[in-house]
Amino acid sequence: MNSETLEYLDRRESNARTYSRNVQRVLSWGSLAQVQDDEGRRYIDCLACAGALPLGHNHPYVQQRVIDFLQSGQLQQALDLATPAKLRFMDALFAALPEALSRQAKVQFCGPSGADAVEAALKLFKTATGRRSVLVFQGAYHGMTHATLGMMGNLAPKQAISGMPGEVQFLPFPYTYRSPFGAQVDARETERLSLAHLENLLSDPESGVNKPAMLLVEPIQGEGGCIPASAEWLRRVREITARHDVPMVVDEVQCGVGRSGDMFAFEYAGIVPDAVLLSKAIGGGYPLSLLVYRKDYDRWQPGAHAGTFRGNQIALVSGAATLDFLHEENLLEQVRRNGERLRQGLLALQERYRCIGDVRGRGLMLGVELIDPDGAPDTLGHPPAAGELARAVKRRCLEEGLIIESGGRHGAVLRFLPPLTISESEIDAVLERLERALAAQQPAARAVSRRAVGEVQA
């Protein structure tokens, strides 16, 4: 059954499919952080629908709210009309937002994907400011529509597409493990130079870049390799953009709604952005995206951004249920605690495996960058990324009962996005399965670190 189904889908489904190429299984059951295929094999899911299942598969709290809604006779689809589901969601959303933003915010419900929230932000801030250019960062991922591709750092999806939107300026992101300014530049100096680049671009009358309609930034880059920005760097970006009257928009499509250990990742820096983009987790497992923005930018006209399935009613119910559960169960504290447990376990693996170049992230959004420690450094002095090794480890993880994804430069970053409800015992099992997958790649994985060898010899 499994092979026949996969062969059928291979014949009939688009060549653009992605995740199914890596997970060659028919997944027929799921509960929280566990899934099972149609042959009865169990897996710990550290992908969680790219973060769109914040409480995991079939969480009973969310499931019951949805069942009650479906049996209530309320409208299943309603365009942007007023409904009890919408009002209840908006109450939960504005209660979850930081008070400094909530008291001056408005919300635009967008089409089902996060990319549509980015499209809405482009239209809103170009309308409100009368400007055309946009500032984004290297390594950014903001969607796969035509306009959002133009703001993507990854070159591969853009190669075959002509006519990318103009006036998009890419800035160096503070990727401190691989500093864009060279291996000799440390983390603090990398951040300083990145900020100086932004300051110069906005203040130099011959920078070549028109004053932008907005600056768009992920507090934690997701597809770019799970790269967190520091609190100080985000604060300085907010200060610079405010001083130059440039709206700062934070993309929390993947890192928002508890993923980082804060309700919203930008809260870590204590800033108030001009807008926040939300999707994935905000729908509690159902399709939903929205743009939250300061009301003084609300200068577009009725119908300026529309879509039949904006404000999906079921997603409004499941999203409100998710926000309620996060609050009622104090789940953020658990995310911080279990995220640290996972991070410490990954750091312990780094001590034993020389191929692990970096462990980074916040909360339950963590990345492990694999390298060839004996390979020749690149022209900036960085060790070569081990993309093939990462793919081999990912495949072996699946055999060991662990679903993860890879990303980042050359696909060399193993990414961990488990449900926020993952247990301590499941985290320990994740680490055990990952280690078995790393050990299976010997000698490529270099299972014993030079430091450990020295300790044994001593």
C-alpha positions in Angstrom: 0.0 0.0 0.0 2.7 2.4 1.0 4.8 2.0 -2.2 1.8 1.9 -4.5 0.5 5.2 -3.0 3.8 6.9 -3.2 4.3 5.8 -6.8 0.8 7.1 -7.7 1.5 10.5 -6.1 4.9 10.6 -7.9 3.1 10.2 -11.2 0.3 12.6 -10.5 1.6 15.3 -8.2 3.5 18.4 -9.2 7.2 18.3 -9.6 7.3 21.3 -7.3 6.5 19.2 -4.2 9.2 19.3 -1.5 8.6 17.7 1.9 7.2 14.5 0.5 10.5 13.9 -1.3 12.2 13.6 2.0 9.5 11.8 4.0 8.7 8.9 1.7 6.0 7.6 4.0 2.2 7.6 4.1 1.4 9.2 7.4 -2.0 8.0 8.6 -2.2 9.0 12.3 -0.9 11.7 14.6 -1.1 12.7 18.2 0.7 15.7 19.6 4.4 15.1 18.7 3.9 11.6 17.5 2.9 10.4 14.0 2.5 6.9 12.5 2.7 5.7 9.0 0.4 3.2 7.3 2.7 0.3 8.1 2.6 1.0 11.9 6.0 2.8 12.3 6.0 5.6 14.8 8.0 8.9 14.5 8.7 11.9 16.6 7.7 14.9 14.5 10.2 17.8 14.7 8.7 19.4 11.7 5.2 20.0 12.9 4.0 21.2 9.5 6.8 23.7 9.3 5.7 25.1 12.6 2.0 25.4 11.7 1.0 22.8 14.4 2.0 24.6 17.6 0.2 22.2 19.9 0.9 19.2 17.7 -1.4 16.8 15.9 -5.0 16.5 17.0 -4.6 18.3 20.2 -7.7 17.5 22.2 -8.2 21.1 23.5 -8.2 22.5 19.9 -10.0 19.6 18.4 -12.9 19.9 20.8 -13.3 23.6 20.1 -13.4 22.9 16.4 -15.9 20.0 16.8 -18.2 22.3 18.9 -18.0 25.0 16.3 -18.8 22.6 13.4 -21.9 21.4 15.3 -23.0 24.9 16.3 -24.6 25.9 13.0 -22.4 28.9 12.7 -21.2 30.1 9.3 -18.4 28.0 7.9 -17.2 30.7 5.5 -18.0 34.4 5.7 -15.6 36.5 3.7 -14.8 39.4 6.0 -18.3 39.6 7.6 -18.7 39.8 11.3 -19.1 36.5 13.1 -18.8 35.2 16.7 -15.7 33.2 15.6 -14.0 36.4 14.4 -14.9 38.4 17.4 -13.6 35.7 19.8 -10.4 35.4 17.8 -9.8 39.1 17.8 -10.3 39.3 21.6 -7.7 36.5 22.0 -5.3 38.1 19.6 -5.3 41.6 21.0 -5.0 40.2 24.5 -1.9 38.2 23.4 -0.1 41.1 21.8 2.2 43.3 23.9 0.0 46.1 25.4 2.1 48.9 23.8 1.2 47.5 20.3 -2.2 46.1 21.1 -3.7 49.5 22.2 -2.8 51.1 18.8 -3.2 48.1 16.4 -5.5 47.1 13.7 -5.7 43.8 11.9 -6.1 42.8 8.2 -7.1 39.2 7.7 -5.3 37.9 4.6 -5.5 34.9 2.3 -4.6 31.5 3.9 -0.8 31.7 3.5 1.9 33.8 5.2 3.0 35.0 1.8 -0.3 36.9 1.4 0.3 38.7 4.7 3.6 39.9 3.2 1.8 41.0 0.0 -0.6 42.9 2.2 2.2 44.6 4.1 3.8 45.6 0.8 0.6 47.2 -0.4 -0.2 48.9 2.9 3.1 50.5 3.5 3.6 51.6 -0.1 0.2 53.2 0.1 0.8 54.8 3.5 4.3 56.2 2.7 4.0 56.9 -1.0 7.4 55.1 -1.4 8.5 52.2 -3.6 11.6 50.5 -2.3 11.8 47.8 0.4 14.7 46.7 2.7 15.1 43.0 3.5 18.0 40.8 4.7 20.2 38.2 3.1 19.0 34.8 4.1 15.4 36.0 4.3 12.3 33.9 3.5 9.0 35.7 3.2 7.0 33.4 0.9 6.9 31.9 -2.6 4.6 34.3 -4.5 6.1 36.3 -7.3 6.5 39.5 -5.2 7.8 37.6 -2.1 10.3 35.7 -4.2 11.9 39.1 -5.0 12.5 39.5 -1.3 14.0 36.0 -0.8 17.6 35.4 0.0 17.8 31.9 -1.4 18.7 32.2 -5.1 17.6 28.7 -6.2 13.8 29.2 -6.4 14.3 32.5 -8.3 16.6 31.2 -11.0 13.9 30.3 -13.5 11.7 33.3 -12.8 12.2 36.5 -14.8 10.9 40.0 -14.0 11.4 40.0 -10.2 10.0 43.1 -8.5 12.5 46.0 -8.5 13.7 48.3 -5.7 14.3 45.5 -3.2 17.6 46.1 -1.3 19.3 43.2 0.6 21.2 44.0 3.7 23.7 41.7 5.6 21.9 39.8 8.4 24.0 39.3 11.6 24.7 35.6 10.9 27.4 35.5 13.4 28.6 31.9 12.8 29.3 32.8 9.1 29.9 36.6 9.4 29.2 38.2 6.0 32.2 40.3 6.8 34.6 37.4 7.1 35.6 34.7 9.6 37.9 37.0 11.5 35.0 39.2 12.5 33.4 38.2 15.8 29.7 38.3 16.7 29.7 41.8 18.3 31.6 43.3 15.4 29.3 41.5 12.9 26.3 43.1 14.4 28.0 46.5 14.6 28.9 46.4 10.9 25.4 45.2 9.9 23.9 48.2 11.7 26.4 50.6 10.2 25.5 49.3 6.8 21.8 50.1 7.5 22.6 53.5 9.0 24.7 54.4 6.0 22.2 53.3 3.5 19.4 55.4 5.0 21.6 58.5 5.6 23.9 58.6 2.6 22.4 60.8 -0.1 24.3 58.8 -2.7 23.5 55.3 -1.3 21.6 54.6 -4.5 18.5 53.4 -2.6 15.4 55.5 -2.4 13.8 56.0 1.1 12.0 52.7 1.7 8.4 52.0 2.3 9.4 49.5 4.9 12.1 47.3 6.4 11.1 43.7 6.7 12.9 41.4 9.1 12.6 37.9 10.7 13.6 38.0 14.4 14.7 34.5 13.9 15.4 33.5 10.3 13.8 30.2 9.6 14.4 28.8 6.2 17.7 30.8 6.1 19.1 28.4 8.7 17.4 29.1 12.1 19.5 32.2 12.7 18.4 34.3 15.7 19.0 38.1 15.8 20.2 39.3 19.2 18.0 41.5 21.4 20.5 44.4 21.1 20.6 44.2 17.3 16.8 44.3 17.0 16.7 47.3 19.4 19.2 49.2 17.3 17.3 48.3 14.1 14.2 49.7 15.7 16.0 52.9 16.8 17.5 53.4 13.3 14.3 52.8 11.4 12.3 55.1 13.8 14.8 57.9 13.5 14.7 57.7 9.7 10.9 57.3 9.6 11.0 53.9 8.0 8.3 51.4 9.1 9.7 48.3 10.7 7.8 45.1 9.9 8.6 41.9 11.7 7.8 38.6 10.0 6.7 36.2 12.7 5.1 33.7 10.4 7.4 30.9 11.6 8.9 32.2 14.9 5.7 33.6 16.4 3.0 32.3 18.7 5.2 30.8 21.4 7.8 29.2 19.2 10.7 31.3 20.5 9.7 31.0 24.2 8.0 34.4 24.1 4.6 34.8 22.6 6.2 36.8 19.8 9.9 36.6 19.1 10.3 40.4 18.9 9.3 40.8 22.5 12.7 39.4 23.4 14.1 42.8 22.4 11.5 44.9 24.1 10.6 46.7 20.9 7.3 47.9 19.4 7.4 47.3 15.6 5.1 49.1 13.2 3.6 45.8 12.0 3.7 42.0 12.6 3.0 39.3 10.1 1.5 36.1 11.4 0.5 32.8 9.9 1.3 29.1 10.5 0.8 28.7 14.3 -1.7 31.5 14.7 -4.3 29.3 13.0 -3.7 26.5 15.4 -3.2 24.0 12.6 -5.7 25.5 10.1 -4.9 28.0 7.3 -4.8 31.6 8.6 -2.7 34.7 8.0 -2.9 38.2 9.1 -1.2 41.6 9.2 -1.3 43.5 12.5 -0.2 47.1 12.2 -0.3 50.5 13.9 -3.6 52.2 13.1 -1.9 55.5 11.9 -0.8 53.5 8.8 -4.4 52.5 7.9 -4.6 54.6 4.8 -5.6 52.2 2.2 -9.1 52.1 0.7 -11.9 49.5 1.0 -11.1 46.5 -1.2 -7.3 47.3 -1.3 -6.6 43.8 -0.2 -9.1 41.0 -0.4 -9.5 37.3 -0.9 -12.3 34.8 -0.6 -10.8 32.7 2.2 -9.4 35.5 4.3 -10.3 35.0 8.0 -11.1 31.3 7.6 -13.7 30.6 10.3 -12.4 27.2 11.4 -8.9 28.7 11.7 -10.3 31.6 13.8 -11.7 29.0 16.2 -8.6 26.8 16.4 -6.4 29.9 16.5 -8.3 31.4 19.5 -8.2 27.9 21.2 -4.4 27.8 20.7 -3.9 31.2 22.2 -6.2 30.3 25.1 -4.3 27.1 25.8 -0.9 28.8 25.7 -2.2 31.3 28.3 -4.1 28.9 30.5 -1.3 26.2 30.7 1.5 28.7 31.0 3.0 26.9 28.0 5.7 29.5 27.3 7.5 28.5 30.4 7.5 24.9 29.3 8.8 25.9 25.8 11.7 27.8 27.4 12.5 24.9 29.7 12.2 22.2 27.1 13.9 24.3 24.4 16.9 24.7 26.7 16.9 20.9 27.4 17.1 20.3 23.6 19.7 23.0 23.1 21.9 21.6 25.8 21.6 18.1 24.4 22.6 19.4 20.9 25.6 21.3 22.4 26.6 18.0 24.1 26.5 16.3 20.7 28.6 19.1 19.3 31.3 18.2 21.8 31.3 14.6 20.4 30.9 15.3 16.7 33.3 17.6 14.9 30.9 17.9 11.9 28.6 20.0 14.1 29.8 23.6 13.5 27.1 25.5 15.3 24.0 25.1 17.5 21.7 28.1 17.6 18.2 29.3 18.0 15.7 30.2 20.7 12.9 28.2 22.4 11.8 25.3 20.3 13.2 26.7 17.1 16.7 25.4 16.9 19.3 24.7 14.2 22.4 22.5 13.9 24.8 23.5 11.2 26.9 20.7 9.8 30.3 21.4 8.3 33.3 19.5 6.9 35.9 20.3 9.7 38.8 19.2 7.5 37.7 20.9 4.3 39.4 24.0 2.9 37.8 27.3 4.2 36.0 29.4 1.7 37.2 32.8 0.6 35.8 34.5 3.7 37.5 31.9 6.0 34.4 29.9 6.9 34.5 26.1 7.1 32.7 24.4 4.2 29.0 23.6 4.7 28.2 19.9 4.6 24.9 19.9 2.8 25.3 16.3 1.6 26.0 15.1 5.1 23.0 17.0 6.4 20.8 15.3 3.8 22.2 11.9 4.7 21.7 12.5 8.4 18.1 13.6 7.8 17.4 10.5 5.8 18.8 8.3 8.5 16.8 10.2 11.2 13.7 9.1 9.4 14.8 5.5 9.6 15.5 6.0 13.3 11.9 7.4 13.8 12.6 11.1 13.7 11.2 13.6 11.3 13.3 16.8 10.8 14.0 19.2 8.0 17.1 20.9 6.7 17.7 24.4 5.3 20.1 27.2 5.4 23.1 27.7 3.2 23.7 24.7 1.0 21.0 22.9 3.0 23.5 22.2 5.7 21.4 23.1 8.7 19.3 20.5 10.5 16.2 22.3 11.8 14.1 21.4 14.9 10.5 22.7 15.0 8.7 20.2 17.3 5.2 20.9 18.7 5.4 23.2 21.7 3.8 20.4 23.7 6.7 18.0 23.2 7.7 16.2 26.5 11.0 15.9 28.2 11.2 12.2 27.4 10.4 12.9 23.7 13.2 15.5 23.6 15.6 12.9 25.1 14.5 10.4 22.4 15.1 13.0 19.7 18.6 13.4 20.9 19.2 9.7 21.0 17.9 9.2 17.5 19.8 12.1 16.1 23.0 10.7 17.6 22.4 7.3 16.1 21.9 9.0 12.7 25.1 11.0 13.1 27.1 7.9 14.1 25.8 6.0 11.1 27.5 8.5 8.8 31.1 7.6 10.1 33.6 8.5 9.0 31.9 11.5 7.5 30.5 12.5 10.9 33.9 12.2 12.7 32.1 10.7 15.7 34.8 11.5 18.2 35.9 15.1 18.6 39.5 16.1 18.8 38.8 17.4 22.3 37.4 14.1 23.4 40.4 12.3 21.9 42.7 14.5 23.9 40.7 13.8 27.0 41.0 10.0 26.4 44.7 10.2 25.8 45.3 12.3 28.9 
